[in-house]
Amino acid sequence: MKLRPLGDRVVIKALETEETTKGGIVLPSSAKEKPQMAEVIAVGPGGMVDGKEVKMEVKVGDKVIYSKYAGTEVKLDNEEYIIVRQSDILAVVE
């Protein structure tokens, strides 16, 4: 199955966070911060969204930083994805 986002939506997959601190302490999953870095999996077509022209600025494969509590989490084929609006993406990591 494949996700195809509509409008200005982007499908991202969160990158795993480090499980140990700089001091070498292993963190349980409940103590880890929610990751804010992700990889772009699919990009919507853009176009007219809420009466405004939206040009998509990210592409598949980009590593991005997104708003901490943005988007809708979706599980598909045992993989977890997040669907966000392009405006919830704060930066592209180069």
LOVOLUM-737945 format. One record per residue: z, y, x of N, C-alpha, C in turn. Coordinates in nm, 3 decimals, always signed. Each point is the difference from the previous one (the first is absolute). Example, Ala and Ser with C-alpha at 12.3 -4.5 7.8 and 13.67 -1.06 7.14 Angstrom:
BEGIN
     nup  nnorth   neast    caup canorth  caeast     cup  cnorth   ceast
  +0.780  -0.569  +1.319  +0.000  +0.119  -0.089  +0.000  +0.120  +0.090
  -0.072  +0.105  -0.035  +0.006  +0.119  +0.082  +0.073  +0.109  -0.077
This chain:
BEGIN
     nup  nnorth   neast    caup canorth  caeast     cup  cnorth   ceast
  +0.000  -0.117  +0.084  +0.000  +0.117  -0.084  +0.000  +0.124  +0.090
  -0.064  +0.106  -0.047  -0.013  +0.121  +0.079  +0.041  +0.121  -0.083
  +0.069  +0.096  +0.061  +0.038  +0.122  -0.068  -0.104  +0.108  +0.027
  -0.045  +0.067  -0.107  -0.094  +0.111  +0.013  +0.063  +0.121  -0.068
  +0.055  +0.093  +0.078  +0.068  +0.115  -0.060  -0.098  +0.095  -0.068
  +0.048  +0.071  -0.100  -0.081  +0.095  -0.075  +0.039  +0.143  +0.037
  -0.091  +0.093  -0.020  +0.029  +0.143  +0.022  +0.044  +0.028  +0.143
  +0.111  +0.073  +0.012  +0.050  +0.037  +0.133  +0.109  -0.094  +0.049
  +0.001  -0.122  -0.050  +0.102  -0.097  +0.040  -0.040  -0.073  +0.128
  +0.102  -0.043  +0.076  -0.020  -0.072  +0.125  +0.094  -0.120  +0.000
  -0.050  -0.117  +0.038  +0.084  -0.120  +0.012  +0.041  -0.010  +0.146
  +0.131  -0.007  +0.024  +0.052  -0.010  +0.137  +0.092  -0.121  +0.010
  +0.018  -0.047  +0.123  +0.092  -0.110  +0.027  +0.099  +0.050  +0.104
  +0.128  -0.001  -0.035  +0.104  +0.050  +0.089  +0.005  -0.083  +0.128
  +0.015  +0.069  +0.113  +0.015  -0.068  +0.128  +0.146  -0.036  +0.017
  +0.025  -0.114  +0.061  +0.138  -0.047  +0.019  +0.076  +0.094  +0.092
  +0.129  +0.022  -0.032  +0.086  +0.082  +0.085  +0.069  -0.089  +0.102
  +0.048  +0.063  +0.105  +0.070  -0.076  +0.103  +0.130  -0.056  -0.055
  +0.034  -0.120  +0.040  +0.119  -0.064  -0.054  +0.121  +0.014  +0.091
  -0.016  +0.068  +0.114  +0.114  +0.024  +0.089  +0.006  +0.148  +0.033
  +0.121  +0.049  +0.024  +0.017  +0.140  +0.039  -0.029  +0.014  +0.148
  -0.002  +0.124  +0.048  -0.023  +0.023  +0.143  +0.110  -0.064  +0.084
  +0.119  -0.012  -0.057  +0.112  -0.061  +0.070  -0.001  -0.152  -0.005
  -0.098  -0.060  -0.070  -0.012  -0.144  -0.005  +0.068  -0.066  -0.119
  +0.048  +0.079  -0.095  +0.067  -0.055  -0.117  -0.106  -0.044  -0.102
  +0.011  -0.125  -0.046  -0.095  -0.053  -0.098  +0.043  +0.049  -0.139
  -0.096  +0.058  -0.074  +0.030  +0.053  -0.133  -0.037  -0.101  -0.108
  +0.090  -0.021  -0.097  -0.036  -0.084  -0.114  -0.101  +0.076  -0.087
  -0.077  -0.071  -0.081  -0.104  +0.064  -0.080  +0.056  +0.106  -0.095
  +0.123  -0.015  -0.045  +0.058  +0.098  -0.092  +0.034  +0.132  +0.070
  +0.015  +0.000  +0.131  +0.036  +0.121  +0.074  -0.122  +0.074  +0.053
  -0.117  -0.062  -0.008  -0.120  +0.064  +0.053  -0.044  +0.113  -0.091
  -0.053  +0.108  +0.062  -0.057  +0.108  -0.078  -0.133  -0.042  -0.056
  -0.035  +0.056  -0.114  -0.130  -0.028  -0.059  -0.107  +0.058  +0.095
  -0.100  -0.080  +0.038  -0.101  +0.050  +0.093  -0.083  +0.110  -0.062
  -0.046  +0.093  +0.085  -0.084  +0.109  -0.048  -0.137  -0.005  +0.065
  -0.023  -0.098  +0.086  -0.130  -0.013  +0.064  -0.071  -0.120  -0.061
  -0.130  +0.017  -0.026  -0.075  -0.107  -0.065  -0.144  +0.002  +0.048
  -0.070  -0.109  -0.032  -0.142  -0.011  +0.029  -0.077  +0.010  -0.131
  -0.110  +0.076  +0.002  -0.082  +0.017  -0.119  -0.083  -0.126  -0.020
  +0.008  -0.060  -0.119  -0.070  -0.123  -0.034  -0.126  +0.030  -0.083
  +0.009  +0.096  -0.092  -0.113  +0.037  -0.085  +0.014  +0.146  -0.042
  -0.113  +0.067  -0.022  -0.002  +0.142  -0.036  -0.083  +0.019  -0.125
  +0.052  +0.079  -0.094  -0.074  +0.031  -0.122  -0.116  +0.094  +0.029
  -0.086  +0.023  -0.099  -0.119  +0.081  +0.020  +0.024  +0.151  +0.004
  +0.117  +0.046  -0.042  +0.022  +0.145  -0.007  -0.069  +0.056  -0.123
  -0.069  +0.115  +0.017  -0.070  +0.060  -0.113  +0.087  +0.098  -0.075
  -0.025  +0.015  -0.129  +0.078  +0.093  -0.083  +0.130  -0.067  -0.044
  +0.113  +0.056  +0.041  +0.131  -0.051  -0.038  +0.081  +0.118  -0.052
  +0.045  -0.008  -0.124  +0.076  +0.108  -0.065  -0.074  +0.132  +0.007
  -0.133  -0.002  -0.017  -0.080  +0.121  -0.001  -0.030  +0.061  +0.135
  +0.037  -0.070  +0.107  -0.025  +0.051  +0.136  -0.082  -0.101  +0.077
  -0.088  +0.049  +0.086  -0.081  -0.087  +0.086  +0.089  -0.052  +0.113
  +0.007  -0.131  +0.017  +0.081  -0.062  +0.104  -0.091  -0.075  +0.097
  +0.008  +0.038  +0.128  -0.075  -0.068  +0.106  +0.098  -0.092  +0.071
  -0.036  -0.127  +0.011  +0.090  -0.096  +0.065  -0.005  +0.021  +0.152
  +0.117  +0.017  +0.059  +0.009  +0.031  +0.142  +0.048  -0.117  +0.085
  +0.038  -0.111  -0.064  +0.042  -0.118  +0.074  -0.104  -0.109  -0.017
  +0.000  -0.095  +0.092  -0.094  -0.112  -0.010  +0.074  -0.130  +0.028
  -0.061  -0.110  -0.038  +0.059  -0.132  +0.021  +0.028  -0.019  +0.149
  +0.120  -0.049  +0.031  +0.039  -0.025  +0.138  +0.085  +0.110  +0.061
  +0.002  +0.120  -0.062  +0.083  +0.109  +0.052  +0.147  -0.038  -0.009
  +0.078  +0.045  +0.096  +0.146  -0.012  -0.005  +0.049  +0.136  -0.050
  +0.082  -0.002  -0.104  +0.044  +0.124  -0.063  +0.151  +0.004  -0.017
  +0.051  +0.121  -0.018  +0.140  +0.021  -0.035  -0.001  +0.054  -0.142
  +0.080  -0.061  -0.087  +0.000  +0.039  -0.141  +0.140  +0.039  -0.045
  +0.009  +0.068  -0.113  +0.129  +0.042  -0.055  +0.089  -0.121  -0.023
  +0.127  +0.017  +0.027  +0.095  -0.111  +0.001  +0.006  -0.080  -0.131
  +0.002  +0.067  -0.111  +0.015  -0.071  -0.128  -0.124  +0.013  -0.088
  -0.115  +0.018  +0.061  -0.125  +0.018  -0.074  -0.062  -0.133  -0.039
  -0.082  +0.004  -0.102  -0.085  -0.113  -0.033  +0.060  -0.106  -0.089
  -0.083  -0.098  -0.027  +0.036  -0.115  -0.083  -0.017  -0.125  +0.083
  +0.106  -0.080  +0.009  -0.006  -0.123  +0.078  -0.063  -0.111  -0.084
  -0.093  -0.073  +0.062  -0.073  -0.107  -0.068  +0.000  -0.123  +0.089
  +0.020  -0.118  -0.060  -0.007  -0.125  +0.076  -0.123  -0.076  -0.047
  -0.087  -0.036  +0.095  -0.125  -0.068  -0.032  -0.026  -0.105  +0.107
  -0.019  -0.125  -0.040  -0.022  -0.111  +0.094  +0.108  -0.006  +0.108
  +0.126  +0.012  -0.040  +0.116  -0.006  +0.090  +0.002  +0.111  +0.105
  -0.074  +0.107  -0.020  +0.001  +0.117  +0.088  +0.050  +0.119  -0.081
  +0.079  +0.086  +0.064  +0.050  +0.119  -0.069  -0.081  +0.122  +0.041
  -0.046  +0.074  -0.098  -0.079  +0.121  +0.022  +0.065  +0.115  -0.074
  -0.037  +0.122  +0.038  +0.047  +0.120  -0.068  -0.124  +0.080  -0.037
  -0.006  +0.043  -0.125  -0.112  +0.085  -0.044  +0.055  +0.142  -0.011
  -0.057  +0.092  +0.079  +0.045  +0.139  +0.002  -0.118  +0.094  -0.027
  +0.030  +0.120  -0.039  -0.102  +0.104  -0.009  -0.024  +0.051  +0.142
  -0.120  +0.048  +0.025  -0.029  +0.053  +0.134  +0.098  +0.113  +0.036
  +0.044  +0.077  -0.097  +0.092  +0.111  +0.027  +0.138  -0.048  +0.047
  +0.033  -0.129  -0.023  +0.126  -0.056  +0.049  -0.007  -0.041  +0.147
  -0.121  +0.001  +0.055  -0.016  -0.032  +0.142  +0.018  +0.130  +0.078
  +0.095  -0.002  +0.094  +0.036  +0.121  +0.071  -0.082  +0.021  +0.127
  -0.037  -0.110  +0.068  -0.071  +0.014  +0.127  -0.071  -0.129  +0.035
  -0.103  +0.012  +0.083  -0.069  -0.115  +0.057  +0.046  -0.010  +0.145
  +0.043  -0.120  +0.040  +0.047  -0.022  +0.137  -0.120  -0.036  +0.086
  -0.022  +0.077  +0.107  -0.114  -0.025  +0.088  +0.045  -0.054  +0.133
